[in-house]
Amino acid sequence: MPHDSHDSLVKATFTRIDFAADEFRAVLPSALARRLDLDELALCPGSFVSDELRQQHTDLLFRVPHY
């Protein structure tokens, strides 16, 4: 599968918060998944400027409360 197709598929899937939460529940170790409030999973902006003024970008960045 070409790289762009893979990126598009991942982004299309994981930008649906309900799909992302379900996937995390399925693949994370159960001890970790139980400590995350995946019902409160949120997609966050993923562009940053470092202290050295270098731009950094993430593909996808999530925030999730934990216990």
SERO-4910 file (N, C-alpha, C, O; in steps of 0.05 Angstrom, whole numbers):
BEGIN
 pado doro    nc1    nc2    nc3   cac1   cac2   cac3    cc1    cc2    cc3    oc1    oc2    oc3
  Met    A     17    -23      0      0      0      0     18     25      0     36     26     17
  Pro    A     14     43    -17     30     68    -18     28     83      8      7     82     22
  His    A     49     97     15     50    112     41     27    131     44     15    132     65
  Asp    A     20    146     23     -2    166     25    -28    152     30    -45    163     45
  Ser    A    -33    129     18    -58    114     23    -59    105     52    -81    107     64
  His    A    -37     96     63    -36     88     91    -42    111    109    -58    109    127
  Asp    A    -29    134    104    -34    158    120    -63    167    119    -75    174    139
  Ser    A    -74    166     95   -102    174     91   -121    156    107   -140    165    119
  Leu    A   -116    130    105   -132    111    120   -131    115    150   -151    115    164
  Val    A   -106    118    160   -103    122    189   -116    147    198   -131    148    218
  Lys    A   -112    169    183   -124    195    191   -154    194    189   -168    204    206
  Ala    A   -165    181    168   -194    179    165   -206    163    188   -228    169    197
  Thr    A   -192    142    196   -202    125    218   -199    139    245   -219    140    260
  Phe    A   -176    148    251   -170    158    278   -180    187    283   -180    195    306
  Thr    A   -189    201    263   -202    227    268   -231    223    277   -243    242    286
  Arg    A   -241    199    273   -267    192    285   -261    182    314   -251    160    318
  Ile    A   -267    199    333   -260    194    361   -271    167    370   -257    152    385
  Asp    A   -295    160    363   -307    135    371   -291    111    360   -287     91    374
  Phe    A   -282    113    335   -265     92    323   -238     91    337   -228     69    344
  Ala    A   -226    114    343   -200    114    356   -202    102    384   -185     86    391
  Ala    A   -222    109    399   -225     98    426   -228     68    425   -217     54    441
  Asp    A   -245     58    406   -249     29    403   -223     15    396   -217     -6    407
  Glu    A   -207     27    379   -181     15    371   -162     14    394   -149     -6    399
  Phe    A   -160     36    409   -143     37    433   -151     15    453   -134      1    464
  Arg    A   -177     12    457   -187     -9    476   -179    -37    466   -173    -54    482
  Ala    A   -179    -40    440   -173    -66    428   -143    -73    429   -136    -96    432
  Val    A   -125    -53    426    -97    -59    423    -80    -54    447    -58    -65    450
  Leu    A    -89    -36    465    -73    -30    489    -75    -53    509    -96    -66    511
  Pro    A    -54    -58    524    -56    -78    546    -80    -70    564    -83    -46    570
  Ser    A    -95    -89    573   -119    -84    588   -113    -68    614   -130    -51    622
  Ala    A    -91    -73    627    -84    -58    651    -81    -29    645    -88    -12    662
  Leu    A    -70    -22    622    -67      6    614    -94     18    605   -101     40    614
  Ala    A   -109      4    589   -134     13    579   -154     20    602   -169     39    600
  Arg    A   -153      3    623   -171      8    646   -164     34    660   -181     46    673
  Arg    A   -139     44    658   -131     68    671   -137     93    655   -133    115    665
  Leu    A   -145     90    630   -151    112    612   -181    116    610   -196     97    607
  Asp    A   -190    141    611   -218    148    607   -222    153    577   -224    176    569
  Leu    A   -224    131    562   -225    134    533   -252    146    523   -254    154    500
  Asp    A   -272    148    541   -296    162    534   -291    192    532   -307    207    521
  Glu    A   -269    201    543   -262    230    543   -238    235    524   -227    257    525
  Leu    A   -232    216    507   -210    219    487   -216    244    470   -238    248    461
  Ala    A   -195    260    465   -199    284    448   -175    286    429   -152    281    436
  Leu    A   -181    295    405   -161    300    385   -151    329    389   -167    347    393
  Cys    A   -125    333    390   -113    359    395    -97    369    371    -89    353    354
  Pro    A    -93    395    370    -76    406    349    -48    394    352    -39    389    374
  Gly    A    -34    391    330     -8    378    331     14    393    318     32    380    306
  Ser    A     14    419    320     36    435    309     49    451    332     35    463    348
  Phe    A     75    450    334     89    462    356    114    477    345    124    471    324
  Val    A    123    496    361    148    510    356    166    505    380    158    511    403
  Ser    A    189    493    376    207    487    398    221    512    409    218    533    397
  Asp    A    235    509    431    250    531    443    271    542    423    278    565    424
  Glu    A    280    524    405    299    532    385    286    543    360    298    547    339
  Leu    A    260    548    361    243    559    340    241    540    316    238    549    293
  Arg    A    243    514    321    239    494    300    210    485    300    199    479    322
  Gln    A    197    483    277    170    474    276    169    443    277    186    430    264
  Gln    A    150    433    291    146    404    293    116    399    289     99    414    298
  His    A    110    378    274     82    371    268     78    341    274     94    324    268
  Thr    A     55    336    286     47    308    290     27    300    269     13    317    257
  Asp    A     24    274    264      3    265    247    -24    267    262    -43    279    252
  Leu    A    -24    255    285    -48    256    303    -39    257    332    -19    244    339
  Leu    A    -52    273    348    -45    276    376    -71    275    392    -90    289    386
  Phe    A    -71    258    412    -95    255    429    -89    263    458    -66    262    467
  Arg    A   -110    271    471   -109    277    500   -130    258    513   -152    255    502
  Val    A   -122    245    535   -140    228    549   -135    229    579   -112    227    587
  Pro    A   -156    233    595   -152    233    624   -144    204    633   -152    184    620
  His    A   -129    203    654   -121    176    664   -124    176    695   -126    197    708
  Tyr    A   -124    152    706   -128    148    734   -103    136    746   -102    131    770
***
